[in-house]
Amino acid sequence: MDTQVRVLLVDDDPEIAHLVVNFLPTDRYIVEVAADGSSVLGTVRRYNPDIILLDVHLPGMSGLELLRALKSETPKTPVVIISGYVSAGNAIEAMKDGAYEYLTKPFRFDQLEKTIERALGAPVRAPVTADDDVPLTDDQIIGKSPEIVQVAKIIGQVSASDAPVLVMGETGTGKELVARLIHRTSNRRNRPFVTFNCAATDETLLESELFGHERGVIPSQPRKTGRFEHADGGTVFLDEVADLPLSTQAKLLRVLQHQTFERLNGDDTVSVDVRMIAATNRSLVDLMKEGKFRVDLFYRLKVVSIFLPPLRERKSDILLLAEFFIKKYSRNSGSHSKPLSAAARECLLRHHWPGNVRELENAIHTAVVLSKESELLPEDFPMITDIRQTLPLDLDQIRGDYLELFQRTIEPAFSQIAAASEGHIHSELTDALEQTLVETALKATGNNQVRAAQILGISRNTLRERVRRFELAQRAPVA
């Protein structure tokens, strides 16, 4: 009996085809190669592959178009997308349309073989279907870093599910954007997407806003419909969910469990069909330890969790995002897009971006408005250059007066940082400073925790606690 796995590789790059054919063991795999997307469906009917490896960019038909055709022709055959042109948007579309995995070139061949074996044993995911297929618009994730491609893959995978999603990340990383993309690529796309900022509403009005109220709760006001009723059939996005009081958390848990609630001052049970996506820039684990967030609600919310990395940890995306925002704001103002000068590009790459993507977008918007030359220059980014110019060139000049150093660093950017941090500036800046000190000391000592603790003037136990707190364990092994 033939036990070999029939692999169909669809890729017009002969070098990739040669490497795949020669790497996969012949006693386990038989590899057929197709270089033209338009002929693949005929090859599938003839060859009946067990798995298909599909490039995105093909002559005759794009890989994503071909993926949809393959899922219609042979829905039970797993398809692994392989792409040299990395795009978060492509990753979302591929996973939404039923791809098993989205691998980026160059990939390790042992990784490819492991992916093939996992795909052969995994249940086949059906593509997301809807009467009206809405393509991704300008309002999408931009980037090619491994971190952001992983986020895009998860978005595509969860599209077909109604599972609650918890989106975590610093302020300005794009948590609401992720929620909107999940909704827009799901079967609920033609139903409401309702947002609610839990930190921006007075506690006395929270439950009325979320669940509504009957006549008489608020003098002279009629019955009010809450956000969950408005979102019936669609998605509710709860931003800053960590700020919900415990009493409201209990009612939210009931909505998650039973999709029912009562309006304030009402006896009738209201039933809804909503998907819930929540977001936070704070540690819910820490809040649970402090008794400020319900453990059962936490696990109900994070059936699927997505972590958005800060912009400083995906520097390869900075210039891509900058170009995207330049085109966006140039188009909005009716002007031609101007290129970034070499000096401006260096300026953007060197900046720490405490406000993340939101800060970058604001900086680009300012530059597009202010620019008077044929290209964007560092002086078109006054906030970024002001911050850099405040740093002393010679630290000996401050003679230990670190207060002066911090004042000269923070004061020019204070209003922008405060706006970006949305009321959490103290905790965010103090945490960032402490993490910077710990990371720098560990790097300076070659990750020797004993020596790093001595330099910092703290105990080794305190250093270990900070390593765990800032999730530095993998980068800072115990010495």
N, C-alpha and C positions, 0 to 999 in steps of 0.2 A: 504494500500500500504506500502511496506517495505521501510522505510526511513533510515534505519541503514546503516552506512558505512562499507563495507567489507574490512578489513585490513588483508594483508598477511605479517606476520613477519617471515623473514628467518634468523635465528640465532641459532647456536648450543649451546649457553649458556643458560641453563635452568633457571638460576636466572634472567637474562634479560627478558626472555620470560614470567616468572611468574610476574615480576614487570609491564611489559607493559600490559599484559592481565588484571591485577588487577587495574591498574591506569586508563585506558581509560574507560569512563562511558559506561555501558552496554546498556543504552537506546539510545546511539548514535553510538556505534561501536560494530562490531562483529569481533573478532580476531582469525585468523587461524594461527597456528605455523608450520613451516617446519624447520627441523634441518639439512637437507642434501641438498646441492646445486643440486645434480644430479636429485633429484625427484621434483624440484620446477616447471618445465615447465608443468608436468602432473597435479600438484596441481593448477596451474594457469588456465589450461583448464577446470578443474572441478569446481573450486571455483569462477572464474571470479572476482577477487578482484578489488575494486575501487582504492586502493593504495597499494604499496609494500614497506615494510621496509626491507632493505637488508644489512646484515653484509658483510664486505670485506673478512674475513678469514672464509672459510667454508670447511667442508670435501666434497670430491667428485668434486667440481668445485669452483674456486675462485669467490668472489663476483663480481669482474670487468668482468670476463668472462661471468658470469651469467647475468650481467647488459646488455651486448651486445646482448645476446640471448633473453632476455626479451623484449628489444626494437625492435627486429625483430619479436617476437611472438605477442606482444601486445603493439604497439608503443604509443597508447593513454593513457596507464596507467602510472601515475606518480610514479617514484621510488625515495625513499629517502635512501641514503647510511648512514649507521651507522657503525662506526669503532672505535675499541679500540686501534688499531695500527695506529697511526697518521703518515701520510706521505703526504708531499706536492705533490709529484709525483702522488700518488693515487688520491688526490683531483682533480688535473688537468685532469687526465684520466677519472674520474667519471663524472665530469661536461661536459667534451668534448663528452662523450658517451651518454649524454642525461639525466643524473640524475637531479632531481629537486633540491636536496640539499645534502650536505655532513656534517653530524653531527658527532662530536667526543665524544666518551665515556670518562668519565661519562657525560651524558647530563641531564638537568633538564626535568622532565616529562611534566611540563607545556610548556616548549619550544618545546618538541616533538609534543604535541597536536596542538600548534599554527602552527607548520610547516606542519602538516597533513592538517589542515584546509586551509592554504594558497595554498598548492599544489592542493587540490581538486578544487579550484576556479581559478587556474592559467592556461594559455595556455601551452600546452605540447611543450617542446623544442625538436626538432629533433637532433639526434646525428650528429657530423661532419663526413662526409663520403668522401672517396677519393679512387682512384684506387690503390694507394700504401700507406698502413697504416704504417707510420714510428714511431716506438716506441721511447719513451724518452731515451736519452743516458746519459752518465756521466755528460753531460753539462745540469744540471737541478737544480731546487731549492731544497736545502737541509734544512730540519727543521720540527719541530712539534709544534712550538709555535702557539697560536691562530692567531697572526698577520700574520705569513707567510702562514698558511693554508688558511686564507681569501684571500690573494693575489693569491694563487694557484687556489682557486675556481673561482675567477674572470677571470683568464687566461683561464680556461676551458670553462667558459660561453661565453667569447667573441670570441672563436675560430671560431664559425660558422658565425660570422658577419664580415662585411667589415668596421665597424664603426671605425673612428679614435680613437686612445688611447693616453692619456697623462700619462706618468710615472714620478712620482715625488719622490725625495729622495736625501739624502746626497750622496756625492761622495763615490764610493766604495760599495754601497748597492746592486748593481746588476741590474741596469736599462736596460743595453743592453741584459743581460741574459733573462729578462722578455720579451723584444721585440722578441728575437729569439724564445722563447718558444711559444709565441702567433703565430708567423709565422709558426713554425714547427708543431703545432697542428691544423692548419687551412687548408682550401681547397686550399690555395695558396702554400702549402708546397713544391710542385715540381717546383715552379717558383722562380725567384731570390729574395734574401734578400740583400738589398743594404744599407750600413751604411754611414752616413756622420756626421762628427763632425763640428758643426757650429762655434765653438770657435777656431778651429785649422786651419782655412783657412782665408787668407787675404781678407778683404772686397771687394777689387777690383776683386777678382777671384771667389767670392761666386756664383754669378748668372751663370757664365760660368760653374762652377762645377755642379750646380744643374740642369740647363736648357740647357746647351750646347751653342755653338755659331757657326755661319756661318764662312766661309773662310774670312779672312781679319780682324777679330776683334783683333786677336793677330798676329803680323807680322810673316810671314813665316809658320804659322800653318794652316792646312786644317780645314774643318768643324769638330767640336767636338760634340760627343753625351754626354749629361748630365746624372746625376744619375737617374732622373725620367724616362728617356727613357730606361736606362739599367734595371730598375726595372719593366718594363711593364709586367703586369700580376701577379706581386709579391708584395713585401712590401718594403717601404722606411722607414728607421729608422733615424730620425734626432736627434742627441744627442746635448745637450746644446742649445736647440732651443731659449732660452732667449737671446742669443748673436746675433741673426739675426738682421740686420739693418731694419728700418721701410720700406724702399723701397723694400727689398726682402720679407718682411712679406706680403706686398700687393700682390706680385706675387704668393707667397705660398698659400694665401687665394683663389686665382683663381683656383689653382690646386685642392684644396679641394672641391671647389664648383662645378667646371665644368670638372675637369680632363683634362684641356687643358692649353697650354702655347705656347709662341714663343721663339725660340732660340735667343740669342743676335745677333743683326744685321740681323735678319731674318723676313720675312713677313708671312711665312707659319705657320698655326696653327698646333701644334702637339697634338694629342690626345693619352692619356695613360689610362691604367687601373691599378691603384696602390692603395694599402692600406697604410695609413700613421700612423706611431707611432712616437711620439715625447717624449723627456725626458728633464728634467731640475733639477738642484739642487738649483735653486733660486726661489724666490716667484714671479710668474708671476702676482699675484694680486698687489704686491707692484710696479712692473714695469709698470703695467697699470696705477696706480695712478700717476706715474712719467711721463706718456706719452711716455714710451719707448717700450711698447708692445701693439699691437692692441687688442681692446676688442673683435671685431668680430672674429679675428683669435683665440683668447683664447677659446671662446665658440665652435668654430668649431673643435679645437684640442681635447677638453676634453669631447667629447661625452661619452667616458668611461675614468675614471681616476683611476689610481692605485697609492697608496702611499706605498713606501717601507720603513719600519721602520729602524732606525739605529740599528746596532748590539747590542749596549749597552741596548736597550729596548727589546731585545729578547734573554736574556742570556741563556735560556734553549736550544738554538740552537748552542751555541758556541762549545761545545764538539762534537756534531754531525758533524758540519762542519769541525772541526779539524780532526776527524777520517777519514772523506771523503778525505780531502786533503792529509793526511798521506798516505792513500792507493794510491791515484793518483800519488803522486811524488815518492813513493817507487816503484810503477809499472813502471813509466817512467825511473827510474834509474836502474831497474833490481834488486832491493834489496828487502828484506823482510820487511814488515811493522813492526814498533816497537811501542809498547804501550806507552801511556803517563804515566809518573810517577804521583803519587798523588800530589807531589809538583808542577809539571808542569801543571797539571789540575787546581790547585788552582791559579797558576800564570795567566793562560789564562782567568779564570773566573773573576779575580780581575782587569784585564786590562780594560781601558775605550774604546779602539778601535776607535780612532778618524778617522781612515781610513776605518773602517767597514770591510766587508767581504774581500775586496781586501787586506787590511793590514793583516788580519788573514791568508789568503792564502800565502802571501809573507813570513810571520813569520814561517809558517809550512814548506814551501819549504826550507828556511834557516836551520831550525832545522833538517830536513831529511838529508840535505847535510853535516851538521856539526857533527851530532851525532856519537859518538864513543862507546857508551855503548849499553847495550841490551834494554834500554828503553830511551825515550826522557826526558831529565832533564831540569830544569829551565835555566841552563847555555847554553842550546842549543837554547835559545831564547834571544840573547844578547840585541836586541833593547828593548824588553819589560822589561827585568830585569834592563837594564841601566836606563830606565826611572824611575823605582821604587826606585832605589838606589840613585837617585839625590834628592829625596824629603827629607827635613830636618826632623829629628826625633823630634826636639824640636823647635817649632816656635819662642820661646823666643830668640833663638840664632840669629835670623835675625834682631831683634830689629826694626821692622817696615820697614826694607829695602825689600819691596816686589819686587823691580826690581831684586834683587839678587835671590829671590825665583823663579821668573818666568824664569830668565836666566838659573838657574840650572835645571828647569823642562823642558824647551822647547829646549834648545840648543842641547842636545844629540839626540833628535828626529826630529830636524828641517828639515833635508833633506827628511826624509820619509814622514813627514806631508805635506811638500811643494809639493812633488810629488803626493801625494794622493789628495790634494786639487785642483790641476790643475789650479793655478793662482788665487785662491780665499782664500788664507791662511789668509789674514788680516781680511776679513769679517767673515770667519768661526771661527777663534780663538777668536775674540772680542765678537762675538755673543755667543759663547759657554761659555766664561768667565762670561758675563753678565747674561746669563740664569742660570748658576750655582749659582751665587750670589743670584739671586732672589729666585730660588727654595730652596736653603739652608736657607735663611732668613725666608721664609714662613713655612718650616718644623720646624725650631727652635721656631717659635711663634705659632705653632698650626694653621697655616693659618690665623692668625690675620694680616690683611693687614696694619692696622694703626701702629701696633708695628713693623712689618717688614719694613715699609717705614722709621720709625724712626731709626732703626738699620742701614739701608743702607744709610741714609742721603739723601733721595730723597722725593719728594712730593708723596702724595697718588695717585694723578692723573697720575704721571709718573709711579708709580708701576702698576696701572691698565693698562696703555698702554703696559707695558712690559709683563704683564700677557696675554693680548690679542695677542701681537706680537709673543710670544713664545708658544701660544696655551696651556696655563696652567690653563685655566678657570675651567675645571672640577676638577683638582687636587688642586686648590687654590680658594675656594669659598670666597666671600667677607665677612669679619668679621664685 
